[in-house]
Amino acid sequence: MSEKPVRLTEPPAGYAAWLTELKIRIHTAQQRATLAVNRELVLLYWQIGRDILARQAEQGWGAKVIERLAEDLRLAFPEMKGFSPRNLKYMRAFAQAWPDEAIVQEALAQLPWYHHLALLDKLPNPETRRWYAAKAIEHNWSRNILVMQIETRLLERNGQAVSNFPMTLPKPQSDLARESLKDPYRFDFLGLTDEAQEREIEAALVKHVTEFLLELGAGFAFVGRQVLLDVGGDEFFIDLLFYHLKLRCYVVIELKGGKFKPEHLGQLGFYMTAVDRQVKHEQDNPTIGLLLCKSKNKVVAEYALGDKSQPMGIAEYKMLESLPAELQTSLPSIEQIERELMGG
């Protein structure tokens, strides 16, 4: 009869800290092991795809060889998933899309296989595919987040807000600030239409703050809504206040339900000054302002920013909108592919 393990009622001194350290090391090792397995799998799939391409090109093998290969591999490795004809065709497409093995080994192997299926299905342009792959690696996007960023055209919106950052901020902060803003911002996730009023949108953004932070982009941290500022005994309220971890500064966001007007910047600048004097710490960089409006005349916005010494940006926001026709595909969804792969 085996003895039952004895659990000490009082651990020795230093045990708790050691246990915490061990848990962290074990968790880190598990993560590294998962990444290593994923890396080897992606490289294997790329090599299989490369071999299929080479043999079809050099020896004239037809498409039916993929059906035969799928069957033979499943018989040889019944415990392994992912050798369906469809997935083998994706391996071939993957190798064709990324012919440089060095890029696959150094960067792309960091992404799970299903990320690559999304990139192949939705992005025919190699440079665009490369940009989204790099962002997915940099920000550790899940597959669903990657698909959402592609479908909302992040690349086209990134860094497009009208701003005066080059004139009001030193490099490289001005470049980072410009890249941190978009135009337009997509608020489809709120489920509101264009008729929604400012306060309704503002409340919904806070209710869906996780999605809002995702749309704002990496680095934004939520500070508060309707933040009270006491200036000379008078009370003022900032619509939304954030802190940007990379820029090391506060970001004041003001919402306007209509078209942009130059006088809107006066109110935004006032709030920025108040934050700089009352909230900002000495080590923080100057506060940045972002005015979000339903529409704007770009020339008017550029003129309005022309004489402003505070760093500001102006961008539009969009509510419910259908997916652009060119992004709608007849290809199967990633979920359908996953179901087939799990079955094959």
C-alpha positions as a Markdown table, in Angstrom:
| # | Residue | x | y | z |
|---|---|---|---|---|
| 1 | Met | 0.0 | 0.0 | 0.0 |
| 2 | Ser | 1.5 | 3.3 | -1.1 |
| 3 | Glu | 1.9 | 6.1 | 1.4 |
| 4 | Lys | -0.2 | 9.2 | 1.0 |
| 5 | Pro | 1.9 | 12.4 | 0.4 |
| 6 | Val | 2.1 | 14.5 | 3.5 |
| 7 | Arg | 1.3 | 18.2 | 2.9 |
| 8 | Leu | 3.0 | 20.6 | 5.2 |
| 9 | Thr | 0.7 | 23.0 | 7.0 |
| 10 | Glu | 3.2 | 25.7 | 7.2 |
| 11 | Pro | 5.7 | 26.0 | 4.3 |
| 12 | Pro | 9.3 | 26.9 | 5.1 |
| 13 | Ala | 10.5 | 30.5 | 4.7 |
| 14 | Gly | 11.0 | 31.5 | 1.1 |
| 15 | Tyr | 8.9 | 28.7 | -0.2 |
| 16 | Ala | 6.0 | 30.9 | -1.6 |
| 17 | Ala | 8.4 | 33.1 | -3.6 |
| 18 | Trp | 10.2 | 30.0 | -4.9 |
| 19 | Leu | 6.9 | 28.4 | -5.9 |
| 20 | Thr | 5.9 | 31.6 | -7.8 |
| 21 | Glu | 9.2 | 31.6 | -9.6 |
| 22 | Leu | 8.8 | 28.0 | -10.6 |
| 23 | Lys | 5.3 | 28.6 | -11.9 |
| 24 | Ile | 6.6 | 31.4 | -14.1 |
| 25 | Arg | 9.4 | 29.3 | -15.4 |
| 26 | Ile | 7.1 | 26.4 | -16.2 |
| 27 | His | 4.6 | 28.6 | -17.9 |
| 28 | Thr | 7.4 | 30.2 | -19.9 |
| 29 | Ala | 8.7 | 26.8 | -20.9 |
| 30 | Gln | 5.3 | 25.7 | -22.0 |
| 31 | Gln | 4.9 | 28.8 | -24.2 |
| 32 | Arg | 8.4 | 28.2 | -25.7 |
| 33 | Ala | 7.5 | 24.6 | -26.4 |
| 34 | Thr | 4.2 | 25.6 | -28.1 |
| 35 | Leu | 6.0 | 28.2 | -30.2 |
| 36 | Ala | 8.7 | 25.7 | -31.2 |
| 37 | Val | 6.0 | 23.1 | -32.3 |
| 38 | Asn | 4.2 | 25.8 | -34.3 |
| 39 | Arg | 7.4 | 26.9 | -35.9 |
| 40 | Glu | 8.3 | 23.4 | -37.0 |
| 41 | Leu | 4.8 | 22.7 | -38.3 |
| 42 | Val | 4.7 | 25.9 | -40.4 |
| 43 | Leu | 8.2 | 25.2 | -41.8 |
| 44 | Leu | 7.1 | 21.6 | -42.6 |
| 45 | Tyr | 4.0 | 22.8 | -44.4 |
| 46 | Trp | 6.1 | 25.3 | -46.4 |
| 47 | Gln | 8.6 | 22.6 | -47.4 |
| 48 | Ile | 5.8 | 20.3 | -48.5 |
| 49 | Gly | 4.2 | 23.1 | -50.5 |
| 50 | Arg | 7.6 | 23.9 | -52.1 |
| 51 | Asp | 8.1 | 20.2 | -53.0 |
| 52 | Ile | 4.7 | 20.0 | -54.6 |
| 53 | Leu | 5.3 | 23.2 | -56.6 |
| 54 | Ala | 8.7 | 21.9 | -57.8 |
| 55 | Arg | 7.5 | 18.5 | -58.9 |
| 56 | Gln | 4.5 | 19.8 | -60.7 |
| 57 | Ala | 6.7 | 22.3 | -62.5 |
| 58 | Glu | 9.6 | 20.0 | -63.3 |
| 59 | Gln | 7.9 | 16.7 | -63.8 |
| 60 | Gly | 4.5 | 17.8 | -65.0 |
| 61 | Trp | 2.5 | 16.2 | -62.2 |
| 62 | Gly | -1.1 | 17.1 | -62.4 |
| 63 | Ala | -3.5 | 18.2 | -59.7 |
| 64 | Lys | -4.6 | 14.6 | -58.9 |
| 65 | Val | -1.3 | 13.9 | -57.3 |
| 66 | Ile | -2.4 | 16.1 | -54.3 |
| 67 | Glu | -5.5 | 13.8 | -53.8 |
| 68 | Arg | -3.2 | 10.7 | -53.8 |
| 69 | Leu | -0.6 | 12.4 | -51.5 |
| 70 | Ala | -3.3 | 13.3 | -49.0 |
| 71 | Glu | -4.5 | 9.7 | -48.8 |
| 72 | Asp | -1.0 | 8.3 | -48.5 |
| 73 | Leu | 0.0 | 10.7 | -45.8 |
| 74 | Arg | -3.1 | 10.1 | -43.8 |
| 75 | Leu | -2.5 | 6.3 | -44.0 |
| 76 | Ala | 1.1 | 6.8 | -42.9 |
| 77 | Phe | 0.3 | 9.3 | -40.1 |
| 78 | Pro | -3.2 | 8.5 | -39.0 |
| 79 | Glu | -2.7 | 10.4 | -35.7 |
| 80 | Met | -1.8 | 13.7 | -37.5 |
| 81 | Lys | -4.4 | 16.2 | -38.7 |
| 82 | Gly | -3.9 | 18.6 | -41.6 |
| 83 | Phe | -3.2 | 16.4 | -44.6 |
| 84 | Ser | -6.5 | 16.9 | -46.4 |
| 85 | Pro | -6.3 | 17.8 | -50.1 |
| 86 | Arg | -7.5 | 21.3 | -49.3 |
| 87 | Asn | -4.7 | 21.8 | -46.7 |
| 88 | Leu | -2.1 | 20.5 | -49.1 |
| 89 | Lys | -3.3 | 23.0 | -51.7 |
| 90 | Tyr | -2.9 | 25.7 | -49.1 |
| 91 | Met | 0.7 | 24.5 | -48.4 |
| 92 | Arg | 1.4 | 24.8 | -52.1 |
| 93 | Ala | -0.2 | 28.3 | -52.1 |
| 94 | Phe | 1.8 | 29.2 | -49.0 |
| 95 | Ala | 5.1 | 28.3 | -50.6 |
| 96 | Gln | 4.1 | 30.1 | -53.8 |
| 97 | Ala | 3.2 | 33.3 | -51.9 |
| 98 | Trp | 6.4 | 33.2 | -49.9 |
| 99 | Pro | 9.2 | 31.8 | -52.1 |
| 100 | Asp | 12.0 | 33.1 | -49.8 |
| 101 | Glu | 12.7 | 30.4 | -47.2 |
| 102 | Ala | 14.7 | 32.9 | -45.0 |
| 103 | Ile | 11.6 | 35.1 | -44.5 |
| 104 | Val | 9.5 | 32.0 | -43.6 |
| 105 | Gln | 12.1 | 30.9 | -41.1 |
| 106 | Glu | 12.9 | 34.3 | -39.5 |
| 107 | Ala | 9.4 | 35.8 | -39.3 |
| 108 | Leu | 6.5 | 33.9 | -40.7 |
| 109 | Ala | 7.1 | 30.8 | -38.7 |
| 110 | Gln | 6.1 | 32.8 | -35.6 |
| 111 | Leu | 2.5 | 32.9 | -36.8 |
| 112 | Pro | 0.1 | 29.9 | -36.4 |
| 113 | Trp | -1.0 | 28.1 | -39.6 |
| 114 | Tyr | -4.5 | 29.4 | -39.5 |
| 115 | His | -3.2 | 33.0 | -39.6 |
| 116 | His | -1.5 | 32.1 | -42.8 |
| 117 | Leu | -4.7 | 30.8 | -44.3 |
| 118 | Ala | -6.4 | 34.1 | -43.5 |
| 119 | Leu | -3.6 | 36.0 | -45.1 |
| 120 | Leu | -3.7 | 33.8 | -48.2 |
| 121 | Asp | -7.5 | 33.9 | -48.5 |
| 122 | Lys | -8.0 | 37.6 | -48.1 |
| 123 | Leu | -4.9 | 39.4 | -49.4 |
| 124 | Pro | -3.7 | 38.7 | -53.0 |
| 125 | Asn | -1.1 | 41.5 | -52.9 |
| 126 | Pro | 2.3 | 40.3 | -51.5 |
| 127 | Glu | 3.3 | 43.6 | -50.0 |
| 128 | Thr | -0.1 | 44.0 | -48.2 |
| 129 | Arg | 0.2 | 40.4 | -47.0 |
| 130 | Arg | 3.7 | 41.1 | -45.7 |
| 131 | Trp | 2.4 | 44.3 | -43.8 |
| 132 | Tyr | -0.4 | 42.5 | -42.0 |
| 133 | Ala | 1.8 | 39.5 | -41.2 |
| 134 | Ala | 4.3 | 41.9 | -39.6 |
| 135 | Lys | 1.6 | 43.6 | -37.6 |
| 136 | Ala | 0.1 | 40.3 | -36.4 |
| 137 | Ile | 3.6 | 39.3 | -35.1 |
| 138 | Glu | 4.3 | 42.7 | -33.5 |
| 139 | His | 1.0 | 42.9 | -31.7 |
| 140 | Asn | 0.4 | 39.2 | -31.1 |
| 141 | Trp | -3.0 | 39.3 | -32.8 |
| 142 | Ser | -5.3 | 36.3 | -32.7 |
| 143 | Arg | -6.6 | 34.9 | -36.0 |
| 144 | Asn | -10.0 | 36.6 | -35.5 |
| 145 | Ile | -8.3 | 40.0 | -34.8 |
| 146 | Leu | -6.2 | 39.6 | -37.9 |
| 147 | Val | -9.2 | 39.0 | -40.0 |
| 148 | Met | -11.0 | 41.9 | -38.5 |
| 149 | Gln | -8.1 | 44.3 | -39.2 |
| 150 | Ile | -7.9 | 43.1 | -42.8 |
| 151 | Glu | -11.7 | 43.5 | -43.3 |
| 152 | Thr | -11.7 | 47.0 | -41.9 |
| 153 | Arg | -8.7 | 48.0 | -44.1 |
| 154 | Leu | -6.3 | 48.9 | -41.3 |
| 155 | Leu | -3.5 | 49.4 | -43.8 |
| 156 | Glu | -5.4 | 52.0 | -45.8 |
| 157 | Arg | -6.5 | 53.9 | -42.6 |
| 158 | Asn | -3.3 | 53.7 | -40.7 |
| 159 | Gly | -1.5 | 57.1 | -40.2 |
| 160 | Gln | -4.2 | 58.9 | -42.4 |
| 161 | Ala | -5.5 | 61.4 | -39.9 |
| 162 | Val | -4.9 | 65.0 | -40.6 |
| 163 | Ser | -2.5 | 66.3 | -38.0 |
| 164 | Asn | 0.2 | 68.9 | -37.3 |
| 165 | Phe | 2.6 | 66.4 | -35.6 |
| 166 | Pro | 5.5 | 67.1 | -37.9 |
| 167 | Met | 5.4 | 70.8 | -36.9 |
| 168 | Thr | 4.7 | 70.3 | -33.2 |
| 169 | Leu | 6.6 | 67.2 | -32.1 |
| 170 | Pro | 10.2 | 66.2 | -32.5 |
| 171 | Lys | 11.3 | 63.1 | -34.5 |
| 172 | Pro | 10.8 | 60.2 | -34.0 |
| 173 | Gln | 7.9 | 61.0 | -31.7 |
| 174 | Ser | 6.1 | 62.8 | -34.6 |
| 175 | Asp | 6.3 | 59.7 | -36.8 |
| 176 | Leu | 5.1 | 57.4 | -34.1 |
| 177 | Ala | 2.2 | 59.8 | -33.2 |
| 178 | Arg | 1.2 | 60.0 | -36.9 |
| 179 | Glu | 1.2 | 56.2 | -37.2 |
| 180 | Ser | -0.8 | 55.9 | -34.0 |
| 181 | Leu | -3.8 | 57.7 | -35.5 |
| 182 | Lys | -6.2 | 56.4 | -38.3 |
| 183 | Asp | -8.8 | 57.9 | -40.6 |
| 184 | Pro | -11.5 | 56.9 | -40.5 |
| 185 | Tyr | -12.1 | 55.1 | -37.2 |
| 186 | Arg | -14.6 | 52.2 | -37.5 |
| 187 | Phe | -17.2 | 51.9 | -34.8 |
| 188 | Asp | -19.3 | 49.2 | -36.4 |
| 189 | Phe | -18.9 | 47.1 | -33.2 |
| 190 | Leu | -21.2 | 49.6 | -31.4 |
| 191 | Gly | -24.3 | 48.5 | -33.4 |
| 192 | Leu | -25.3 | 52.2 | -33.8 |
| 193 | Thr | -26.3 | 54.0 | -37.0 |
| 194 | Asp | -25.2 | 57.5 | -38.2 |
| 195 | Glu | -28.1 | 59.1 | -36.4 |
| 196 | Ala | -26.6 | 58.3 | -33.0 |
| 197 | Gln | -25.8 | 61.4 | -30.9 |
| 198 | Glu | -22.4 | 62.3 | -29.4 |
| 199 | Arg | -23.3 | 61.2 | -25.8 |
| 200 | Glu | -24.8 | 57.9 | -27.0 |
| 201 | Ile | -21.7 | 57.1 | -29.0 |
| 202 | Glu | -19.5 | 58.1 | -26.1 |
| 203 | Ala | -21.4 | 55.8 | -23.6 |
| 204 | Ala | -21.3 | 52.9 | -26.1 |
| 205 | Leu | -17.5 | 53.3 | -26.6 |
| 206 | Val | -16.9 | 53.0 | -22.9 |
| 207 | Lys | -19.3 | 50.0 | -22.7 |
| 208 | His | -17.3 | 48.4 | -25.4 |
| 209 | Val | -14.0 | 49.7 | -24.3 |
| 210 | Thr | -12.1 | 46.5 | -25.2 |
| 211 | Glu | -13.2 | 46.8 | -28.9 |
| 212 | Phe | -12.6 | 50.5 | -28.8 |
| 213 | Leu | -9.0 | 50.1 | -27.5 |
| 214 | Leu | -8.4 | 47.5 | -30.3 |
| 215 | Glu | -9.7 | 50.0 | -32.9 |
| 216 | Leu | -7.5 | 52.8 | -31.4 |
| 217 | Gly | -4.5 | 50.5 | -31.8 |
| 218 | Ala | -1.6 | 49.2 | -29.7 |
| 219 | Gly | -0.4 | 51.4 | -26.9 |
| 220 | Phe | -3.6 | 53.1 | -25.8 |
| 221 | Ala | -4.7 | 52.7 | -22.2 |
| 222 | Phe | -8.2 | 54.0 | -21.0 |
| 223 | Val | -8.1 | 56.6 | -18.3 |
| 224 | Gly | -11.7 | 57.8 | -18.1 |
| 225 | Arg | -14.8 | 59.2 | -19.6 |
| 226 | Gln | -16.2 | 62.7 | -18.8 |
| 227 | Val | -13.1 | 63.4 | -16.8 |
| 228 | Leu | -13.6 | 66.4 | -14.5 |
| 229 | Leu | -11.2 | 69.4 | -14.7 |
| 230 | Asp | -11.5 | 72.3 | -12.3 |
| 231 | Val | -10.2 | 75.4 | -13.9 |
| 232 | Gly | -10.4 | 78.6 | -11.9 |
| 233 | Gly | -13.5 | 77.3 | -10.1 |
| 234 | Asp | -15.3 | 76.3 | -13.2 |
| 235 | Glu | -16.0 | 72.6 | -14.1 |
| 236 | Phe | -15.1 | 71.1 | -17.5 |
| 237 | Phe | -15.5 | 67.6 | -18.7 |
| 238 | Ile | -13.2 | 65.8 | -21.2 |
| 239 | Asp | -15.1 | 63.3 | -23.3 |
| 240 | Leu | -12.5 | 60.6 | -23.3 |
| 241 | Leu | -9.0 | 60.5 | -21.8 |
| 242 | Phe | -6.3 | 57.9 | -22.7 |
| 243 | Tyr | -2.7 | 57.4 | -22.0 |
| 244 | His | -0.4 | 56.2 | -24.8 |
| 245 | Leu | 2.3 | 53.8 | -23.4 |
| 246 | Lys | 4.7 | 54.1 | -26.4 |
| 247 | Leu | 4.3 | 57.9 | -26.8 |
| 248 | Arg | 4.4 | 58.4 | -23.0 |
| 249 | Cys | 1.7 | 61.0 | -23.1 |
| 250 | Tyr | -2.0 | 61.6 | -22.4 |
| 251 | Val | -4.4 | 61.6 | -25.3 |
| 252 | Val | -7.5 | 63.8 | -25.2 |
| 253 | Ile | -10.3 | 62.6 | -27.5 |
| 254 | Glu | -13.3 | 64.8 | -28.3 |
| 255 | Leu | -16.3 | 63.5 | -30.2 |
| 256 | Lys | -18.3 | 65.8 | -32.5 |
| 257 | Gly | -21.6 | 64.5 | -34.0 |
| 258 | Gly | -21.5 | 66.6 | -37.1 |
| 259 | Lys | -19.0 | 68.0 | -39.6 |
| 260 | Phe | -15.7 | 69.4 | -38.4 |
| 261 | Lys | -15.6 | 73.1 | -37.7 |
| 262 | Pro | -12.3 | 75.1 | -36.9 |
| 263 | Glu | -13.7 | 76.3 | -33.6 |
| 264 | His | -13.7 | 72.7 | -32.3 |
| 265 | Leu | -10.0 | 72.8 | -32.0 |
| 266 | Gly | -10.2 | 75.7 | -29.5 |
| 267 | Gln | -12.1 | 73.5 | -27.1 |
| 268 | Leu | -9.8 | 70.5 | -27.6 |
| 269 | Gly | -6.7 | 72.8 | -27.1 |
| 270 | Phe | -8.2 | 74.1 | -23.8 |
| 271 | Tyr | -8.6 | 70.6 | -22.5 |
| 272 | Met | -5.1 | 69.6 | -23.6 |
| 273 | Thr | -3.7 | 72.6 | -21.7 |
| 274 | Ala | -5.6 | 71.7 | -18.6 |
| 275 | Val | -4.4 | 68.1 | -18.7 |
| 276 | Asp | -0.8 | 69.3 | -19.2 |
| 277 | Arg | -1.0 | 71.5 | -16.1 |
| 278 | Gln | -3.1 | 69.4 | -13.8 |
| 279 | Val | -2.7 | 65.7 | -14.8 |
| 280 | Lys | 0.6 | 65.3 | -16.7 |
| 281 | His | 3.7 | 64.3 | -14.8 |
| 282 | Glu | 7.1 | 65.8 | -15.4 |
| 283 | Gln | 8.4 | 62.7 | -17.2 |
| 284 | Asp | 5.3 | 62.6 | -19.6 |
| 285 | Asn | 5.5 | 64.1 | -23.0 |
| 286 | Pro | 3.1 | 66.9 | -24.1 |
| 287 | Thr | -0.5 | 65.8 | -24.4 |
| 288 | Ile | -1.9 | 65.0 | -27.8 |
| 289 | Gly | -5.4 | 65.8 | -29.0 |
| 290 | Leu | -7.6 | 63.8 | -31.3 |
| 291 | Leu | -10.9 | 65.2 | -32.6 |
| 292 | Leu | -13.3 | 62.6 | -34.0 |
| 293 | Cys | -16.1 | 64.0 | -36.2 |
| 294 | Lys | -18.7 | 62.5 | -38.4 |
| 295 | Ser | -17.2 | 64.2 | -41.5 |
| 296 | Lys | -14.6 | 66.8 | -42.4 |
| 297 | Asn | -13.3 | 68.9 | -45.3 |
| 298 | Lys | -9.6 | 67.9 | -45.4 |
| 299 | Val | -8.5 | 71.3 | -46.7 |
| 300 | Val | -10.4 | 73.1 | -43.9 |
| 301 | Ala | -8.9 | 70.7 | -41.3 |
| 302 | Glu | -5.4 | 71.4 | -42.6 |
| 303 | Tyr | -6.0 | 75.2 | -42.5 |
| 304 | Ala | -7.4 | 74.9 | -39.0 |
| 305 | Leu | -4.3 | 73.1 | -37.8 |
| 306 | Gly | -1.9 | 75.4 | -39.5 |
| 307 | Asp | -1.4 | 77.9 | -36.7 |
| 308 | Lys | -1.8 | 75.5 | -33.7 |
| 309 | Ser | 1.2 | 74.9 | -31.5 |
| 310 | Gln | -0.3 | 71.9 | -29.7 |
| 311 | Pro | 0.0 | 68.5 | -31.3 |
| 312 | Met | -3.5 | 67.6 | -32.7 |
| 313 | Gly | -5.1 | 65.3 | -35.1 |
| 314 | Ile | -8.5 | 65.2 | -36.9 |
| 315 | Ala | -10.2 | 62.1 | -38.1 |
| 316 | Glu | -13.6 | 60.9 | -39.1 |
| 317 | Tyr | -15.5 | 58.0 | -37.5 |
| 318 | Lys | -17.8 | 55.6 | -39.3 |
| 319 | Met | -20.7 | 53.7 | -37.9 |
| 320 | Leu | -22.5 | 50.6 | -39.3 |
| 321 | Glu | -21.3 | 49.9 | -42.8 |
| 322 | Ser | -21.5 | 46.7 | -44.9 |
| 323 | Leu | -18.3 | 44.9 | -45.9 |
| 324 | Pro | -16.8 | 46.2 | -49.2 |
| 325 | Ala | -17.7 | 44.0 | -52.1 |
| 326 | Glu | -14.1 | 43.4 | -53.0 |
| 327 | Leu | -13.5 | 41.9 | -49.6 |
| 328 | Gln | -16.4 | 39.5 | -49.9 |
| 329 | Thr | -15.0 | 36.2 | -51.1 |
| 330 | Ser | -16.5 | 33.0 | -52.4 |
| 331 | Leu | -13.7 | 31.1 | -50.7 |
| 332 | Pro | -14.6 | 29.0 | -47.6 |
| 333 | Ser | -14.5 | 30.7 | -44.3 |
| 334 | Ile | -11.6 | 29.9 | -41.9 |
| 335 | Glu | -14.1 | 28.1 | -39.7 |
| 336 | Gln | -15.1 | 25.8 | -42.5 |
| 337 | Ile | -11.5 | 25.1 | -43.3 |
| 338 | Glu | -10.8 | 24.3 | -39.7 |
| 339 | Arg | -13.7 | 21.8 | -39.5 |
| 340 | Glu | -12.4 | 20.1 | -42.6 |
| 341 | Leu | -8.8 | 19.9 | -41.3 |
| 342 | Met | -10.0 | 18.5 | -38.0 |
| 343 | Gly | -11.9 | 15.8 | -39.8 |
| 344 | Gly | -9.0 | 15.1 | -42.2 |
